[in-house]
Amino acid sequence: MKIKQYFTLALLISFTATLPAGKIILTHPVIEFIDGAIFGINGEVIGFMLKVRHKVLELVNSTKLTPILSGNPTAYQLLTILHDFEIAASKLTAYTERANKAILDHQPITTALSPEEIIENKHLQETFSLILLVTIEKLITNKSNWTAEENNKLENAYKDCLQKAKSYFHEIVEPFIIHARGAKSQMLALIEESCVKRHRTKSLLRGWGAAEEGTEVKHFDLDVQSFEIYKLFCNDLTNFLEDLMRSCPRGLAQFKKIVQEEKLKHQK
C-alpha cells in the first residue's frame, strides 16, 4: 500500500509539521530491527501512524464547549447534546468505514467521500469532543435535581452514545491493529516500555496490546465503560505512537523523503 495513494500533499505536509518531538526514546532491542525495515516501521508506516494519531487527537481535543455546561443544565439540554453526539458518531463511523475501504483498495479517499461529505466529516470531527462528553458524564453521575424518568433517559442516551463512540474508535484504529498483527510480541514490548517511561503502568493500553489477536475490539469494549476511561486510553495510545515514531529515526527520515518527493512532483 502506497502512502502517496491516499494522503494528499497537504495532509503529508501537515503531518510533517506535527512529527513527534520530546524526550522519551524507546530503547528495546527490537527497535534496531524494525526501524526503517520493509516489514517494520518504515516511511509509509510512519505516515499511516501519523494519520491514526491525528484522528485520535481530533477525537480527544476538538472542543466546542457549550455555555450550557457552565451553568446548571437541565436533563433535556444534556439529552439534546448527547443525541447530537450519537448522530455525529454514527456518521463518522460510516464515513471512516468507507474511507478505510478506499485505502485497503488502494484508492484515494476522495473516491469514497464527496467534497460535501469531506467538509461535513471535518465539521463532525471538530464537534465530536471527548472533553465535552467527559464533562457531561460527570454531570450525569451527580444526578442533580432531575426526575427519575429524566435520569433514566439520560443514562440510556449516555450508554448509546458511549457505544457509538467505541465503534468510531474501532474504525479509526482497525487498520493499525491489522498492520500490527504478526508482530504482536514486538508491539507489546514497546507498549510496556512506553507506559513505564510515562509512569502509566496501570494503562489499559497494556492489556489491549496483550489481547489475543482478533479479540482487541472485545477487550476494549469490556474495559472502557466510561468516557473518562476512553479519554485516558486515547491519550495513552497517542503517546505510545509518538514514542514509537520518535524512536525510529530511519523510518522518520524515509517519511520525510516521501513528503519531499510529493512536493517535487506537484511543483512540476
SULRA-V235544 format. One record per backbone hydrogen bond with DSSP energy under -1.0 kcal/mol. NH is the residue of the N-H (numbers start at 1). CO is the residue of the C=O. E is the energy in kcal/mol with one decimal. If there is no record, write none. Layout:
NH	CO	E
NH	CO	E
This chain:
5	2	-1.5
6	3	-1.4
7	3	-1.4
12	8	-2.3
13	9	-2.6
14	10	-2.3
15	11	-2.6
16	12	-2.2
17	13	-1.8
19	16	-1.3
31	28	-2.2
34	30	-1.7
35	31	-2.4
36	41	-2.3
37	34	-1.4
40	37	-1.6
41	34	-2.3
42	40	-1.3
46	42	-2.4
47	43	-2.0
48	44	-2.0
49	45	-2.9
50	46	-2.5
51	47	-1.7
52	48	-1.9
53	49	-2.8
54	50	-2.6
55	51	-2.2
56	52	-2.3
57	53	-2.6
58	54	-1.9
59	55	-1.9
60	56	-2.0
61	57	-3.0
62	58	-1.8
69	66	-1.6
70	67	-1.4
71	68	-1.3
78	74	-1.9
79	75	-2.4
80	76	-2.1
81	77	-2.0
82	78	-2.7
83	79	-2.4
84	80	-2.1
85	81	-2.2
86	82	-2.5
87	83	-2.1
88	84	-2.3
89	85	-3.0
90	86	-2.1
91	87	-2.4
92	88	-2.8
93	89	-2.3
94	90	-2.1
95	91	-2.7
96	92	-2.8
97	93	-2.4
98	94	-1.8
99	95	-2.5
100	96	-2.9
101	97	-2.0
102	98	-1.9
103	99	-2.0
104	100	-2.6
105	101	-1.7
106	103	-1.8
107	102	-3.5
111	108	-1.9
112	109	-1.8
113	109	-2.0
118	114	-2.5
119	115	-1.9
120	116	-2.2
121	117	-3.0
122	118	-2.1
123	119	-2.1
124	120	-2.7
125	121	-2.1
126	122	-1.8
127	123	-1.3
128	124	-2.1
129	127	-1.5
130	59	-1.9
133	129	-1.8
134	130	-2.8
135	131	-1.7
136	132	-2.4
137	133	-2.5
138	134	-1.9
139	135	-1.8
140	136	-2.6
141	137	-2.2
142	138	-1.7
146	143	-1.5
151	147	-2.6
152	148	-2.2
153	149	-2.3
154	150	-2.6
155	151	-2.7
156	152	-2.1
157	153	-2.5
158	154	-2.8
159	155	-2.3
160	156	-2.2
161	157	-2.5
162	158	-2.6
163	159	-2.1
164	160	-2.2
165	161	-2.4
166	162	-2.2
167	163	-2.2
168	164	-2.1
169	165	-2.1
170	166	-2.4
171	167	-1.9
172	168	-1.8
173	169	-2.4
174	170	-1.8
177	173	-2.4
178	174	-2.7
179	175	-2.2
180	176	-2.0
181	177	-1.1
183	180	-2.2
187	183	-2.4
188	184	-2.7
189	185	-1.9
190	186	-1.7
191	187	-2.7
192	188	-2.6
193	189	-1.8
194	190	-2.4
195	191	-2.7
196	192	-2.2
197	193	-2.5
198	194	-1.6
199	196	-1.4
200	195	-3.7
203	200	-1.9
206	203	-1.2
208	204	-2.4
209	205	-2.5
210	206	-1.4
215	212	-2.4
219	215	-2.6
220	216	-2.6
221	217	-2.6
222	218	-2.0
223	219	-2.0
224	220	-2.7
225	223	-1.1
230	226	-2.2
231	227	-2.8
232	228	-2.0
233	229	-2.6
234	230	-2.4
235	231	-2.4
236	232	-2.5
237	233	-2.4
238	234	-2.6
239	235	-2.3
240	236	-2.3
241	237	-2.5
242	238	-2.2
243	239	-2.6
244	240	-2.9
245	241	-2.5
246	242	-2.6
247	243	-1.3
248	245	-1.7
252	248	-2.3
253	249	-2.2
254	250	-2.1
255	251	-2.1
256	252	-2.4
257	253	-1.8
258	254	-2.0
259	255	-2.3
260	256	-2.4
261	257	-2.5
262	258	-2.1
263	259	-2.2
264	260	-2.4
265	261	-2.1
266	262	-1.9
267	263	-1.1
